[in-house]
Amino acid sequence: IGTAALSRRLGAGPVGSAVAGITLATGGYLSSVIVNGMPPFLAWVPWVAWAADRVAVPPYDPTPANTVPARLQTGAVFAAMLALQISAGEPAALLIAAALALNIVIARAPRKTEALVIIVVSALVAIPLAAMAVWPGLYVLADSARAAGLDRGGLDWSLHPARMLEFVWPLAYGTQRGDGWFAGLLLARQPGDPFWAFNLYVGFPVLLLAGAAARVGAARRLLGGSVLLLVLAFGSFTPIYGLLIRIVPLDYLINFPEKYVYGALIIWSALAGVGFSHAMNNIPKRWLLIVATSGTILLAIAVIVLQLETPTLTSLLAKRAAAWHLRLNVSVGLAAARFGGHVTVVAAFLFVFALWLRRSGSASHVA
């Protein structure tokens, strides 16, 4: 709901904003981190972003008589949302929310300095509002693992660049059912489970719609901020991560850099809602049709290649699993990857078909 509200503020219509919220809520990331106990921590992040956008682009007429009370109102709402995020008690989600708020102010605020001041003051107010969580947290800190210093071992849980394939291909690296998940076997540098989320699926249509929405200045800057969050999620796989940690020492609090991808997913989902509303209310541009059609063809080719190379991959994965003494059902994993490929090709084809229908100027309801 928070992502839908943010998308609505960015320009999505009622249906487009619903698409944005559903996209995030049912996507691969949120669906798969339920087992990590993350929903209570992640639920408030989009609301912090929504409240930050109200500070950046105030929902009022900025006349002298209304300015001060309205600023206090938007600041108070942001402080309340941030206090709820702090009360959740998860440092990574708080850092992601802060990064999103900063991104939105830089991208959207006509008067950036004023908006940043309101954000900072409101953040200071949010700390005592969240005292019911902060105070006991400080009390037990001395007896926690953090007392000896921040755990830097978690930085090994970084987003492998090859996992970006999952953004457009569900189950690209198999499934957790029946020991059929072979992501670690292919991408890890040693035996073990190096990944925070089991699934990162977003969908080719969602990414394309987000890109289409980002053709204007503010949305383009938002998309640029999401790319920075994605780079942070790469963690040890990007050479600039050591420099970023030195610049922002608090980044150690996130422990698993892969978590940063959630901030990017919120932006992509919100912008996809804007792109959806625009595509259904206007004739789609030719470039959008060309990119959508080309991407669908490439996905289809990739699925065909996987189908043809299944015997070779089965042998390769089985040998490596045996060398690492891992329990892995290769057949189940590859069957899931093929199924996911079929699903994404069908979804992309339906999306392209809808765009062509809309382009024809007829059958818009069918589209």
Contacts in CASP RR format, 6 or more apart in sequence:
PFRMAT RR
TARGET T0000
AUTHOR 0000-0000-0000
METHOD contacts of the structure
MODEL  1
IGTAALSRRLGAGPVGSAVAGITLATGGYLSSVIVNGMPPFLAWVPWVAW
AADRVAVPPYDPTPANTVPARLQTGAVFAAMLALQISAGEPAALLIAAAL
ALNIVIARAPRKTEALVIIVVSALVAIPLAAMAVWPGLYVLADSARAAGL
DRGGLDWSLHPARMLEFVWPLAYGTQRGDGWFAGLLLARQPGDPFWAFNL
YVGFPVLLLAGAAARVGAARRLLGGSVLLLVLAFGSFTPIYGLLIRIVPL
DYLINFPEKYVYGALIIWSALAGVGFSHAMNNIPKRWLLIVATSGTILLA
IAVIVLQLETPTLTSLLAKRAAAWHLRLNVSVGLAAARFGGHVTVVAAFL
FVFALWLRRSGSASHVA
1 21 0 8 1.000
2 21 0 8 1.000
2 46 0 8 1.000
2 47 0 8 1.000
2 49 0 8 1.000
2 50 0 8 1.000
3 20 0 8 1.000
3 21 0 8 1.000
3 23 0 8 1.000
3 24 0 8 1.000
3 25 0 8 1.000
3 46 0 8 1.000
3 266 0 8 1.000
3 269 0 8 1.000
3 270 0 8 1.000
4 17 0 8 1.000
4 18 0 8 1.000
4 20 0 8 1.000
4 21 0 8 1.000
5 17 0 8 1.000
5 46 0 8 1.000
5 47 0 8 1.000
5 50 0 8 1.000
6 20 0 8 1.000
6 46 0 8 1.000
6 49 0 8 1.000
6 50 0 8 1.000
6 53 0 8 1.000
6 266 0 8 1.000
6 270 0 8 1.000
7 16 0 8 1.000
7 17 0 8 1.000
7 19 0 8 1.000
7 20 0 8 1.000
7 21 0 8 1.000
7 269 0 8 1.000
7 270 0 8 1.000
7 271 0 8 1.000
7 272 0 8 1.000
7 273 0 8 1.000
7 274 0 8 1.000
8 14 0 8 1.000
8 17 0 8 1.000
9 50 0 8 1.000
9 53 0 8 1.000
9 54 0 8 1.000
9 57 0 8 1.000
10 53 0 8 1.000
10 213 0 8 1.000
10 219 0 8 1.000
10 222 0 8 1.000
10 270 0 8 1.000
10 271 0 8 1.000
10 274 0 8 1.000
11 274 0 8 1.000
11 277 0 8 1.000
12 19 0 8 1.000
12 20 0 8 1.000
12 270 0 8 1.000
12 273 0 8 1.000
12 274 0 8 1.000
12 275 0 8 1.000
12 276 0 8 1.000
12 277 0 8 1.000
13 273 0 8 1.000
13 277 0 8 1.000
15 276 0 8 1.000
15 277 0 8 1.000
15 280 0 8 1.000
16 273 0 8 1.000
16 274 0 8 1.000
16 275 0 8 1.000
16 276 0 8 1.000
16 277 0 8 1.000
16 280 0 8 1.000
17 273 0 8 1.000
17 277 0 8 1.000
19 272 0 8 1.000
19 273 0 8 1.000
19 276 0 8 1.000
20 269 0 8 1.000
20 270 0 8 1.000
20 271 0 8 1.000
20 272 0 8 1.000
20 273 0 8 1.000
20 274 0 8 1.000
20 276 0 8 1.000
21 269 0 8 1.000
23 202 0 8 1.000
23 206 0 8 1.000
23 269 0 8 1.000
23 272 0 8 1.000
23 273 0 8 1.000
24 30 0 8 1.000
24 46 0 8 1.000
24 265 0 8 1.000
24 266 0 8 1.000
24 269 0 8 1.000
27 199 0 8 1.000
27 201 0 8 1.000
27 202 0 8 1.000
27 265 0 8 1.000
28 170 0 8 1.000
28 197 0 8 1.000
28 199 0 8 1.000
28 200 0 8 1.000
28 201 0 8 1.000
28 202 0 8 1.000
29 197 0 8 1.000
29 199 0 8 1.000
29 200 0 8 1.000
29 201 0 8 1.000
29 261 0 8 1.000
29 262 0 8 1.000
29 265 0 8 1.000
30 39 0 8 1.000
30 42 0 8 1.000
31 199 0 8 1.000
32 197 0 8 1.000
32 198 0 8 1.000
32 199 0 8 1.000
33 39 0 8 1.000
33 42 0 8 1.000
33 196 0 8 1.000
33 197 0 8 1.000
33 198 0 8 1.000
35 198 0 8 1.000
36 196 0 8 1.000
36 197 0 8 1.000
38 90 0 8 1.000
38 93 0 8 1.000
40 88 0 8 1.000
41 88 0 8 1.000
41 89 0 8 1.000
41 90 0 8 1.000
41 92 0 8 1.000
41 93 0 8 1.000
42 93 0 8 1.000
42 262 0 8 1.000
43 88 0 8 1.000
44 81 0 8 1.000
44 84 0 8 1.000
44 85 0 8 1.000
44 88 0 8 1.000
44 93 0 8 1.000
44 97 0 8 1.000
45 85 0 8 1.000
45 93 0 8 1.000
45 96 0 8 1.000
45 97 0 8 1.000
45 100 0 8 1.000
45 262 0 8 1.000
45 263 0 8 1.000
45 266 0 8 1.000
46 266 0 8 1.000
46 270 0 8 1.000
47 81 0 8 1.000
47 84 0 8 1.000
47 85 0 8 1.000
48 78 0 8 1.000
48 81 0 8 1.000
48 82 0 8 1.000
48 85 0 8 1.000
48 97 0 8 1.000
48 98 0 8 1.000
48 100 0 8 1.000
48 101 0 8 1.000
49 97 0 8 1.000
49 100 0 8 1.000
49 101 0 8 1.000
49 104 0 8 1.000
49 266 0 8 1.000
49 270 0 8 1.000
50 81 0 8 1.000
51 74 0 8 1.000
51 75 0 8 1.000
51 77 0 8 1.000
51 78 0 8 1.000
51 80 0 8 1.000
51 81 0 8 1.000
51 82 0 8 1.000
51 101 0 8 1.000
52 78 0 8 1.000
52 100 0 8 1.000
52 101 0 8 1.000
52 104 0 8 1.000
52 105 0 8 1.000
52 119 0 8 1.000
53 104 0 8 1.000
53 108 0 8 1.000
54 74 0 8 1.000
54 77 0 8 1.000
54 78 0 8 1.000
55 74 0 8 1.000
55 75 0 8 1.000
55 78 0 8 1.000
55 105 0 8 1.000
55 109 0 8 1.000
55 115 0 8 1.000
55 118 0 8 1.000
55 119 0 8 1.000
55 122 0 8 1.000
56 104 0 8 1.000
56 105 0 8 1.000
56 107 0 8 1.000
56 108 0 8 1.000
56 109 0 8 1.000
56 115 0 8 1.000
57 108 0 8 1.000
57 109 0 8 1.000
57 110 0 8 1.000
58 70 0 8 1.000
58 71 0 8 1.000
58 74 0 8 1.000
59 74 0 8 1.000
60 66 0 8 1.000
60 70 0 8 1.000
62 70 0 8 1.000
71 118 0 8 1.000
74 118 0 8 1.000
75 118 0 8 1.000
75 121 0 8 1.000
75 122 0 8 1.000
76 122 0 8 1.000
76 125 0 8 1.000
78 101 0 8 1.000
78 118 0 8 1.000
78 119 0 8 1.000
78 122 0 8 1.000
78 123 0 8 1.000
78 126 0 8 1.000
79 122 0 8 1.000
79 123 0 8 1.000
79 125 0 8 1.000
79 126 0 8 1.000
79 129 0 8 1.000
80 126 0 8 1.000
80 129 0 8 1.000
82 97 0 8 1.000
82 101 0 8 1.000
82 122 0 8 1.000
82 123 0 8 1.000
82 126 0 8 1.000
82 130 0 8 1.000
83 126 0 8 1.000
83 127 0 8 1.000
83 129 0 8 1.000
83 130 0 8 1.000
84 130 0 8 1.000
85 93 0 8 1.000
85 94 0 8 1.000
85 97 0 8 1.000
86 94 0 8 1.000
86 126 0 8 1.000
86 127 0 8 1.000
86 129 0 8 1.000
86 130 0 8 1.000
86 133 0 8 1.000
86 134 0 8 1.000
87 130 0 8 1.000
87 132 0 8 1.000
87 133 0 8 1.000
88 94 0 8 1.000
88 133 0 8 1.000
89 133 0 8 1.000
91 253 0 8 1.000
91 254 0 8 1.000
91 255 0 8 1.000
92 253 0 8 1.000
92 254 0 8 1.000
92 255 0 8 1.000
92 256 0 8 1.000
92 259 0 8 1.000
93 259 0 8 1.000
93 262 0 8 1.000
95 250 0 8 1.000
95 251 0 8 1.000
95 253 0 8 1.000
95 254 0 8 1.000
96 229 0 8 1.000
96 254 0 8 1.000
96 259 0 8 1.000
96 260 0 8 1.000
96 262 0 8 1.000
96 263 0 8 1.000
98 123 0 8 1.000
99 229 0 8 1.000
99 260 0 8 1.000
99 263 0 8 1.000
100 263 0 8 1.000
100 266 0 8 1.000
100 267 0 8 1.000
101 119 0 8 1.000
102 119 0 8 1.000
103 221 0 8 1.000
103 222 0 8 1.000
103 225 0 8 1.000
103 226 0 8 1.000
103 228 0 8 1.000
103 229 0 8 1.000
103 267 0 8 1.000
104 222 0 8 1.000
105 112 0 8 1.000
105 115 0 8 1.000
105 116 0 8 1.000
105 119 0 8 1.000
106 112 0 8 1.000
106 221 0 8 1.000
107 218 0 8 1.000
107 219 0 8 1.000
107 221 0 8 1.000
107 222 0 8 1.000
107 225 0 8 1.000
108 218 0 8 1.000
108 221 0 8 1.000
108 222 0 8 1.000
109 115 0 8 1.000
109 116 0 8 1.000
127 134 0 8 1.000
141 147 0 8 1.000
145 151 0 8 1.000
150 252 0 8 1.000
150 253 0 8 1.000
151 252 0 8 1.000
151 255 0 8 1.000
152 252 0 8 1.000
154 255 0 8 1.000
154 256 0 8 1.000
155 235 0 8 1.000
155 236 0 8 1.000
155 252 0 8 1.000
155 255 0 8 1.000
155 256 0 8 1.000
155 257 0 8 1.000
156 194 0 8 1.000
156 236 0 8 1.000
157 194 0 8 1.000
157 195 0 8 1.000
157 196 0 8 1.000
157 255 0 8 1.000
157 256 0 8 1.000
157 257 0 8 1.000
157 258 0 8 1.000
158 194 0 8 1.000
158 233 0 8 1.000
158 234 0 8 1.000
158 235 0 8 1.000
158 236 0 8 1.000
158 237 0 8 1.000
158 241 0 8 1.000
158 256 0 8 1.000
158 257 0 8 1.000
158 258 0 8 1.000
159 230 0 8 1.000
159 233 0 8 1.000
159 234 0 8 1.000
159 235 0 8 1.000
159 237 0 8 1.000
159 257 0 8 1.000
159 258 0 8 1.000
159 260 0 8 1.000
159 261 0 8 1.000
160 187 0 8 1.000
160 194 0 8 1.000
160 195 0 8 1.000
160 237 0 8 1.000
161 234 0 8 1.000
161 237 0 8 1.000
162 186 0 8 1.000
162 187 0 8 1.000
163 173 0 8 1.000
163 183 0 8 1.000
163 187 0 8 1.000
163 195 0 8 1.000
163 200 0 8 1.000
164 200 0 8 1.000
165 172 0 8 1.000
166 172 0 8 1.000
166 173 0 8 1.000
166 199 0 8 1.000
166 200 0 8 1.000
166 201 0 8 1.000
167 200 0 8 1.000
167 201 0 8 1.000
167 202 0 8 1.000
167 203 0 8 1.000
167 207 0 8 1.000
168 201 0 8 1.000
168 202 0 8 1.000
168 203 0 8 1.000
168 204 0 8 1.000
168 207 0 8 1.000
168 299 0 8 1.000
168 344 0 8 1.000
169 201 0 8 1.000
169 299 0 8 1.000
169 302 0 8 1.000
169 337 0 8 1.000
169 340 0 8 1.000
169 341 0 8 1.000
169 344 0 8 1.000
170 199 0 8 1.000
170 201 0 8 1.000
170 203 0 8 1.000
170 340 0 8 1.000
170 341 0 8 1.000
170 343 0 8 1.000
170 344 0 8 1.000
171 199 0 8 1.000
171 201 0 8 1.000
171 333 0 8 1.000
171 336 0 8 1.000
171 337 0 8 1.000
171 339 0 8 1.000
171 340 0 8 1.000
171 341 0 8 1.000
172 337 0 8 1.000
172 340 0 8 1.000
172 341 0 8 1.000
173 181 0 8 1.000
173 182 0 8 1.000
173 183 0 8 1.000
173 184 0 8 1.000
173 186 0 8 1.000
173 187 0 8 1.000
173 337 0 8 1.000
174 180 0 8 1.000
174 181 0 8 1.000
174 182 0 8 1.000
174 183 0 8 1.000
174 332 0 8 1.000
174 333 0 8 1.000
174 334 0 8 1.000
174 336 0 8 1.000
174 337 0 8 1.000
175 181 0 8 1.000
175 332 0 8 1.000
175 333 0 8 1.000
175 336 0 8 1.000
176 198 0 8 1.000
177 332 0 8 1.000
177 336 0 8 1.000
178 329 0 8 1.000
178 332 0 8 1.000
179 327 0 8 1.000
179 328 0 8 1.000
179 329 0 8 1.000
179 332 0 8 1.000
180 328 0 8 1.000
180 329 0 8 1.000
180 330 0 8 1.000
180 332 0 8 1.000
180 333 0 8 1.000
180 336 0 8 1.000
181 198 0 8 1.000
181 333 0 8 1.000
182 317 0 8 1.000
182 321 0 8 1.000
182 328 0 8 1.000
182 330 0 8 1.000
182 333 0 8 1.000
183 195 0 8 1.000
184 192 0 8 1.000
184 193 0 8 1.000
184 194 0 8 1.000
184 195 0 8 1.000
185 317 0 8 1.000
185 320 0 8 1.000
185 321 0 8 1.000
185 324 0 8 1.000
185 326 0 8 1.000
185 328 0 8 1.000
186 317 0 8 1.000
187 194 0 8 1.000
188 194 0 8 1.000
191 324 0 8 1.000
191 325 0 8 1.000
191 326 0 8 1.000
195 258 0 8 1.000
196 256 0 8 1.000
196 258 0 8 1.000
196 259 0 8 1.000
197 258 0 8 1.000
197 261 0 8 1.000
200 261 0 8 1.000
202 265 0 8 1.000
202 268 0 8 1.000
202 269 0 8 1.000
203 344 0 8 1.000
203 347 0 8 1.000
204 295 0 8 1.000
204 296 0 8 1.000
204 299 0 8 1.000
204 344 0 8 1.000
204 347 0 8 1.000
204 348 0 8 1.000
204 351 0 8 1.000
205 272 0 8 1.000
205 292 0 8 1.000
205 347 0 8 1.000
205 348 0 8 1.000
205 351 0 8 1.000
206 268 0 8 1.000
206 269 0 8 1.000
206 272 0 8 1.000
207 268 0 8 1.000
207 272 0 8 1.000
208 288 0 8 1.000
208 291 0 8 1.000
208 292 0 8 1.000
208 351 0 8 1.000
209 271 0 8 1.000
209 272 0 8 1.000
209 273 0 8 1.000
209 274 0 8 1.000
209 275 0 8 1.000
209 276 0 8 1.000
209 279 0 8 1.000
210 223 0 8 1.000
210 267 0 8 1.000
210 268 0 8 1.000
210 269 0 8 1.000
210 271 0 8 1.000
210 272 0 8 1.000
210 275 0 8 1.000
211 223 0 8 1.000
211 271 0 8 1.000
211 275 0 8 1.000
212 275 0 8 1.000
212 278 0 8 1.000
212 279 0 8 1.000
212 285 0 8 1.000
212 288 0 8 1.000
213 219 0 8 1.000
213 271 0 8 1.000
213 272 0 8 1.000
213 273 0 8 1.000
213 274 0 8 1.000
213 275 0 8 1.000
213 278 0 8 1.000
214 220 0 8 1.000
214 222 0 8 1.000
214 223 0 8 1.000
214 271 0 8 1.000
219 271 0 8 1.000
219 274 0 8 1.000
222 267 0 8 1.000
222 271 0 8 1.000
223 267 0 8 1.000
223 271 0 8 1.000
225 267 0 8 1.000
226 263 0 8 1.000
226 264 0 8 1.000
226 267 0 8 1.000
226 268 0 8 1.000
227 264 0 8 1.000
229 260 0 8 1.000
229 261 0 8 1.000
229 263 0 8 1.000
229 264 0 8 1.000
229 267 0 8 1.000
230 260 0 8 1.000
230 261 0 8 1.000
230 264 0 8 1.000
231 238 0 8 1.000
231 240 0 8 1.000
232 241 0 8 1.000
232 244 0 8 1.000
232 251 0 8 1.000
232 257 0 8 1.000
232 260 0 8 1.000
233 257 0 8 1.000
233 258 0 8 1.000
233 259 0 8 1.000
233 260 0 8 1.000
233 261 0 8 1.000
233 264 0 8 1.000
234 241 0 8 1.000
234 257 0 8 1.000
235 241 0 8 1.000
235 257 0 8 1.000
235 258 0 8 1.000
236 257 0 8 1.000
241 257 0 8 1.000
244 251 0 8 1.000
245 251 0 8 1.000
245 252 0 8 1.000
254 260 0 8 1.000
279 288 0 8 1.000
279 355 0 8 1.000
279 358 0 8 1.000
280 358 0 8 1.000
280 364 0 8 1.000
280 367 0 8 1.000
283 358 0 8 1.000
283 359 0 8 1.000
283 361 0 8 1.000
284 355 0 8 1.000
284 358 0 8 1.000
284 359 0 8 1.000
288 355 0 8 1.000
289 352 0 8 1.000
289 355 0 8 1.000
289 356 0 8 1.000
289 359 0 8 1.000
292 348 0 8 1.000
292 351 0 8 1.000
292 352 0 8 1.000
292 355 0 8 1.000
293 352 0 8 1.000
295 348 0 8 1.000
296 345 0 8 1.000
296 348 0 8 1.000
296 349 0 8 1.000
296 351 0 8 1.000
296 352 0 8 1.000
299 341 0 8 1.000
299 344 0 8 1.000
299 345 0 8 1.000
299 348 0 8 1.000
300 345 0 8 1.000
302 341 0 8 1.000
303 338 0 8 1.000
303 341 0 8 1.000
303 342 0 8 1.000
303 344 0 8 1.000
303 345 0 8 1.000
306 313 0 8 1.000
306 334 0 8 1.000
306 337 0 8 1.000
306 338 0 8 1.000
306 341 0 8 1.000
307 338 0 8 1.000
310 334 0 8 1.000
310 338 0 8 1.000
313 330 0 8 1.000
313 334 0 8 1.000
314 330 0 8 1.000
314 331 0 8 1.000
314 334 0 8 1.000
317 328 0 8 1.000
317 330 0 8 1.000
317 334 0 8 1.000
318 328 0 8 1.000
318 330 0 8 1.000
321 327 0 8 1.000
321 328 0 8 1.000
321 330 0 8 1.000
354 366 0 8 1.000
354 367 0 8 1.000
355 367 0 8 1.000
357 363 0 8 1.000
357 364 0 8 1.000
357 366 0 8 1.000
357 367 0 8 1.000
358 364 0 8 1.000
358 367 0 8 1.000
END
